[in-house]
Amino acid sequence: MSQPGARAEERNGKPAGGRLPGGEERARLVREMFDRIAGRYELLNTLMTAGLHRIWNRKVVRATGLQRNGWALDLACGTGSLTRDLAKKVGPGGYVLGIDFSSRMLAAAEARPQPNIEYRLGDATDLREIPTGSYDTATIAYGARNIPDLDALFSEMARVVAPGGTVVCLEISRPTGRVSSTFYGLWFDKIVPWLGARISGDAWAYSYLPQSVKEFVLPGELADIMRLNGLQDVTWQKLAGGVITLHRGRKRSGSGSN
Ligand SMILES: C[S@@+](CC[C@H](N)C(=O)[O-])C[C@H]1O[C@@H](n2cnc3c(N)ncnc32)[C@H](O)[C@@H]1O
């Protein structure tokens, strides 16, 4: 259902003063926002992470346990940064499918085609076209915090991987240590919105970012959601002093659907 304040807040360049909307309204805001910033997304990502996102991508690839010739599904793939790293790992005999609901983010990904990557427009919480157990791994990087229905997301991720396959989620989180929280407050609450507004020309997008992190579940809660949705051996590690969290779970061996 549409929230009356949402469009005014977009015009004012501010995220929702209270909580961000959920459901369809949230999906629309997020999709339109990524459509608007697609052209500048990779540049901003590099600036805002000081290039560290490449290292975090490599950690995701390692956590998937992917081998050469493997199959990977990269949800909320955006401009394909992680998708390309997964494709490099599986090599020419493997296959990676990237799914995103922003056509402009996908267009940027498709501008760098690779024979072992396919991109598709779609919603990460509704993978009905993908057969159960058909992938070795399913990943999502910086996507989960945009998706209010985490049960739908992780149940689908668990469903589409084969028994013994992995589900990996990389996300921004709020650190708890004193030094890292001070750094986080300065960086994400002040510098990111300022820099993002100037480079992307979209103030809402880069105020939305810290707000969405604030409202996202804690790492332990995310691990519980993954377990409740058919994953086992769920672990998480903190990267960059707790600013980034990497979760990994495994689908039960011998499980049929999830
Ligand atoms: C911050 S970007 C991350 C892109 C990429 N994974 C990366 O590592 O750079 C978040 C992406 O999630 C996508 N997204 C958000 N919600 C989605 C959903 N429900 N289904 C598909 N894509 C979604 C957005 O369109 C956007 O491209």
The ligand as an SDF file (V2000), in Angstrom:
LIG
                    3D

 27 29  0  0  0  0  0  0  0  0999 V2000
   23.3010   -2.0950   -3.5660 C   0  0  0  0  0  0  0  0  0  0  0  0
   22.8830   -2.8890   -5.0660 S   0  0  0  0  0  0  0  0  0  0  0  0
   23.9510   -4.2870   -5.0480 C   0  0  0  0  0  0  0  0  0  0  0  0
   24.3360   -4.7470   -6.4230 C   0  0  0  0  0  0  0  0  0  0  0  0
   25.3730   -5.8620   -6.4640 C   0  0  0  0  0  0  0  0  0  0  0  0
   24.9240   -7.0490   -5.7780 N   0  0  0  0  0  0  0  0  0  0  0  0
   26.7150   -5.4320   -5.9630 C   0  0  0  0  0  0  0  0  0  0  0  0
   27.3360   -6.1920   -5.1980 O   0  0  0  0  0  0  0  0  0  0  0  0
   27.1900   -4.3540   -6.3540 O   0  0  0  0  0  0  0  0  0  0  0  0
   21.3240   -3.5930   -4.6500 C   0  0  0  0  0  0  0  0  0  0  0  0
   20.6040   -4.1890   -5.8310 C   0  0  0  0  0  0  0  0  0  0  0  0
   19.5030   -4.9370   -5.3370 O   0  0  0  0  0  0  0  0  0  0  0  0
   18.4690   -4.8560   -6.2980 C   0  0  0  0  0  0  0  0  0  0  0  0
   17.2440   -5.3100   -5.6290 N   0  0  0  0  0  0  0  0  0  0  0  0
   16.6940   -4.8250   -4.4910 C   0  0  0  0  0  0  0  0  0  0  0  0
   15.5860   -5.5130   -4.1770 N   0  0  0  0  0  0  0  0  0  0  0  0
   15.4510   -6.4800   -5.1180 C   0  0  0  0  0  0  0  0  0  0  0  0
   14.5000   -7.5240   -5.3300 C   0  0  0  0  0  0  0  0  0  0  0  0
   13.4640   -7.7250   -4.5030 N   0  0  0  0  0  0  0  0  0  0  0  0
   14.6740   -8.3330   -6.3920 N   0  0  0  0  0  0  0  0  0  0  0  0
   15.7140   -8.1480   -7.2700 C   0  0  0  0  0  0  0  0  0  0  0  0
   16.6220   -7.1710   -7.1150 N   0  0  0  0  0  0  0  0  0  0  0  0
   16.5080   -6.3530   -6.0500 C   0  0  0  0  0  0  0  0  0  0  0  0
   18.5060   -3.4160   -6.7430 C   0  0  0  0  0  0  0  0  0  0  0  0
   17.8630   -3.2050   -7.9550 O   0  0  0  0  0  0  0  0  0  0  0  0
   20.0330   -3.1890   -6.8120 C   0  0  0  0  0  0  0  0  0  0  0  0
   20.5210   -3.4370   -8.0980 O   0  0  0  0  0  0  0  0  0  0  0  0
  1  2  1  0
  2  3  1  0
  2 10  1  0
  3  4  1  0
  4  5  1  0
  5  6  1  0
  5  7  1  0
  7  8  2  0
  7  9  1  0
 10 11  1  0
 11 12  1  0
 11 26  1  0
 12 13  1  0
 13 14  1  0
 13 24  1  0
 14 15  1  0
 14 23  1  0
 15 16  2  0
 16 17  1  0
 17 18  1  0
 17 23  2  0
 18 19  1  0
 18 20  2  0
 20 21  1  0
 21 22  2  0
 22 23  1  0
 24 25  1  0
 24 26  1  0
 26 27  1  0
M  CHG  2   2   1   9  -1
M  END
$$$$
